[in-house]
Structures are given as structure tokens and as C-alpha cells.
Amino acid sequence: MAAPEDGTGESGTAGTGAPESGTADAEKPSWLLTSLFAAVVCAVLRFGGVWSWWALLWVPLLLATVAFGAHGWLLMARHRPRLSAYEWFVLVTAHLGVAIAVARIVTE
């Protein structure tokens, strides 16, 4: 009997035989870097000013914060992990920090 042409083999999974999603070692989103960068951006904006030479520091940090946040949301959309209360606190705090930083940039 001929093998199926879709490359799944007898086990019904592609490639190495591992399940496609829901594995225990799947990457879980972490909001710690996002919250850390958001806190640093807010501190720099608070103590250093918005449109001074400090912009050389807060602009890349804000971009990194947004990038880490987007990556975290992509992971959440793919794997839908259950977050603990601490992780929800960090998630909300990071997003509020980014919103405050953007509001401060826009208003000055």
C-alpha cells in the first residue's frame, strides 16, 4: 500500500511526529521585559524630559517595549495560556505604562 502524499505518515502528524500545538514546552508569553522597558521609558520621560537628548534613550526603549508587547500578544493568541494573577497584574501595568508614556510624548 502506498504512503499518503501529504507527508504526514501513519501517525497523522507532520515532520517529526510531534503534535502541532499545545505542547508542554511551547513558548509561554512573558510580560516581564515589556513591563521593565515600560517602567524605564516612563522614568526617563519623567526625570529626563521628552524632547531633549534623552530622546536618544527613550525612543529605542519605547520601540523595544512595543515589539516585546506585540510578541507577547502573538504568543497568547497562538497558545492561549492561562495567566496567573501576578501575570495579569504585570500585563495591565505594562500596557498602562506604555499608554502613559505615549500620552506624555503627545502632550508635550
DANOR-V479388 format. One record per residue. N is the residue number from 1. RES is the residue in one small letter. BURIAL is 1 if it has 16 or more other ideal C-beta (glycine too) atoms within 10 Angstrom, else 0. Layout:
N&RES&BURIAL ; N&RES&BURIAL
This chain:
1&m&0 ; 2&a&0 ; 3&a&0 ; 4&p&0 ; 5&e&0 ; 6&d&0 ; 7&g&0 ; 8&t&0 ; 9&g&0 ; 10&e&0 ; 11&s&0 ; 12&g&0 ; 13&t&0 ; 14&a&0 ; 15&g&0 ; 16&t&0 ; 17&g&0 ; 18&a&0 ; 19&p&0 ; 20&e&0 ; 21&s&0 ; 22&g&0 ; 23&t&0 ; 24&a&0 ; 25&d&0 ; 26&a&0 ; 27&e&0 ; 28&k&0 ; 29&p&1 ; 30&s&0 ; 31&w&1 ; 32&l&0 ; 33&l&1 ; 34&t&1 ; 35&s&1 ; 36&l&1 ; 37&f&1 ; 38&a&1 ; 39&a&1 ; 40&v&1 ; 41&v&1 ; 42&c&1 ; 43&a&0 ; 44&v&1 ; 45&l&1 ; 46&r&0 ; 47&f&0 ; 48&g&0 ; 49&g&0 ; 50&v&1 ; 51&w&0 ; 52&s&0 ; 53&w&0 ; 54&w&0 ; 55&a&1 ; 56&l&0 ; 57&l&0 ; 58&w&1 ; 59&v&0 ; 60&p&0 ; 61&l&1 ; 62&l&1 ; 63&l&0 ; 64&a&1 ; 65&t&1 ; 66&v&0 ; 67&a&0 ; 68&f&1 ; 69&g&1 ; 70&a&0 ; 71&h&0 ; 72&g&1 ; 73&w&0 ; 74&l&0 ; 75&l&1 ; 76&m&0 ; 77&a&0 ; 78&r&0 ; 79&h&0 ; 80&r&0 ; 81&p&0 ; 82&r&0 ; 83&l&0 ; 84&s&0 ; 85&a&0 ; 86&y&0 ; 87&e&1 ; 88&w&0 ; 89&f&0 ; 90&v&1 ; 91&l&1 ; 92&v&0 ; 93&t&0 ; 94&a&1 ; 95&h&1 ; 96&l&0 ; 97&g&1 ; 98&v&1 ; 99&a&0 ; 100&i&0 ; 101&a&1 ; 102&v&0 ; 103&a&0 ; 104&r&0 ; 105&i&1 ; 106&v&0 ; 107&t&0 ; 108&e&0
